[in-house]
Amino acid sequence: MNIDEEMLLDEQETRREMAFIREQMPAGMEDSYDDERLSWVLDAIAAYYYESGILESSSDEVDVDMDAVSSYVCSLAEQEGQPRLDAQEVRIIAEADLDFQESLL
């Protein structure tokens, strides 16, 4: 597979992930998260997993503290001058993201 094919597959998976997450959002919440903002939140969640060491765990089951994820993402948004995020909404997104990732296994 060449790089263009890999990028296309990655883009398609990202679209499926965003659609899955939007399906999990309560009514009206999806209006607050366009593709760019949702993508930023997902990148911030991934950064949390990377920085916390969760990705390096050798255990089959890892307990993810969703409050810590949400707090990290909200704090990072503030540091980077992003629009203010609601911690409960970030938690919903993080839980849906985790559900999507688990569905791929």
Protein Blocks (a to p, Z undefined) as FASTA:
>chain_A
ZZklmmmmmmmmmmmmmmmmmmmpcghjlmmmcfklmmmmmmmmmmmmmmnommmpcbfb
dcddfklmmmmmmmmmmmnopacddfklmmmmmmmmmmmmmmmZZ
